[in-house]
Amino acid sequence: MSVPTAAADQAICAPLPVLGADVTVPLVTGGDVTYAALDYAASSPALQRVWDDVAAYAPYYGSVHRGAGYLSQLSTDLFETSRATVAEFLGCRAEDQVVFTRSTTDSLNLLAAALPAGCQVFVFETEHHASLLPWRDARVTYLDAPRTPDQAVATLEKALAARDPHGPALVCVTGASNVTGELWPVRELAAAAHAHGARIVLDAAQLAPHHPVDIAELDVDWVAFSGHKLYAPFGSGVLAGRADWLVDAEPYLAGGGASRKVARRADGGVDVEWHTTAARHEAGSPNVIGVYSIAAACKALTEAGFDRLVDREQQLVTRVREGLADVPEVKVLSLFGDDAPRVGVLSFVVEGWNSSHFAAALSAEYGIGVRDGLFCAHPLVRTLLGSEPQDPGECGAPDAAPGERSLNAIRVSFGAGTPDEHIERFLGAVRELVGEGARWTYRTEEGRCVPDRGAAQV
């Protein structure tokens, strides 16, 4: 999948307004600074538009479905209109269902619970744990990490060719890596899956906030993503796609809303008729605030011009890549090669530094929030680092001896709300920390590096 480029005569848009853009945080060295949120891959800040839309609706909040009151009717209409908005945002086919869940993890566990008997699942070891781990009741084939997009397709084709051709099969693949940000060849993998009689689900948690996702164009069977990564942090997610496996499965949760009719039998038991719509897997009181926030984010991204947002983000990606390349001690991690297209997610290691120490110094001394560790993608990060699971050691000491592999990595991620200044501050901080070292001392607390508040300034 290639990143689309805006037309030459199309102006690059400004960052979208996000909640918390003016929040200041204290520095351990003294004074305050505006917080640079560069951990979008974990949870993006809420778009101001999303917050404003939710605040405008909040006084009218009411129960969804079956309520006779005005607020209930309004909330029900909002909930179902949001479903239509998400379907349009994803380019859903007419027969597809949009099921609202709590997150990508919840969506993929729902699909795992709906697999037909005997279904075989194919998943690359490079997946986030949300798409690597839910398939416990299925026959799972874990595929080795490919080192090129073409190798990914060839590896999948070989595995599918060797499977039982008469049973159901599902391929699960990410759209953009949560570790490297690299784009996967989704359309080609979908073609390979369908050629061998398998279906495919796309984990779009990292793709949807950075890149248009079209189910019909990509020819995938399902898409899963989370609101909290799509600038809508109110606890909702989406599973969208083909209805048949979902309709044939037992409800993900049994309870009110999923049932159409419940009656006592003469023998004392209970007969239940379940919905055949998305409601079948949405038991309980729906999170209308969360659902509406996702719809509001979809509208905001669309109206801002998603291709323009992509184009600006690619400029930031290029700036970060070039800036890190100027620091010889920094190694950016990549599965498909340094020039592979990617969204605004990059992970790296710094020679001579413990990754937790480096991330802590970025936060405490520069007001920059990044992430360190294995990013809930342990097999992938260990493959990229060439290391085995180990204790990262004490803060302040390198997590690897000279010439040895690092044990963890640092991840910087950004998106539609990131100003240029945050990127420049991050690159300047990397150069200073590598060249001059930290200005404060740090200690280990519950396995993480934290500033030693009782220590004198270095």
Number of C-alpha atoms within 10 A of each C-alpha: 16 10 16 14 14 17 11 7 6 11 11 17 17 15 16 18 16 19 18 15 18 11 11 14 17 16 16 19 14 9 10 15 16 16 19 27 25 25 20 27 28 17 18 25 25 24 26 20 21 24 19 14 17 20 12 11 15 12 9 13 17 18 19 22 17 10 14 9 11 11 16 18 17 18 24 21 14 20 23 16 15 22 23 16 18 24 23 15 20 21 17 24 18 9 9 18 23 24 22 27 26 20 22 25 23 22 28 28 18 21 19 21 20 18 21 16 10 12 18 22 23 24 21 23 21 27 26 23 15 19 27 23 15 18 21 12 13 18 13 18 16 15 15 16 18 18 12 15 20 14 13 21 21 16 17 20 17 11 14 25 14 9 14 10 12 7 13 17 26 23 25 22 26 26 26 29 28 26 31 26 27 28 22 25 20 23 17 17 26 23 19 22 23 18 13 16 16 22 22 24 25 27 28 23 30 27 27 23 28 28 22 18 19 18 23 13 12 18 18 23 23 26 29 28 28 31 30 27 26 29 31 31 22 21 17 26 28 29 27 27 26 20 18 13 14 24 18 12 17 14 23 18 14 15 15 16 20 23 19 13 11 12 11 10 9 7 6 8 8 10 11 12 12 21 17 18 15 21 21 25 26 23 17 14 12 19 19 23 23 23 27 27 30 30 26 24 25 26 19 18 24 14 9 15 13 21 22 21 24 25 21 21 24 21 14 21 23 13 16 20 16 12 17 20 13 12 15 10 15 18 15 18 21 22 21 19 11 12 9 16 17 24 26 29 25 24 25 22 23 22 21 18 23 27 30 26 27 26 24 25 28 22 23 22 22 23 25 26 21 24 24 22 19 18 20 15 20 20 22 23 25 19 15 20 19 12 16 14 10 9 10 19 15 18 24 19 14 21 26 19 12 10 8 12 17 26 24 27 28 24 30 25 27 25 30 28 23 24 18 13 10 18 23 15 16 23 19 14 19 22 18 13 17 18 11 9 14 21 16 17 19 22 17 16 12 7 13 17 22 20 20 15 12 8 11 10 12 9
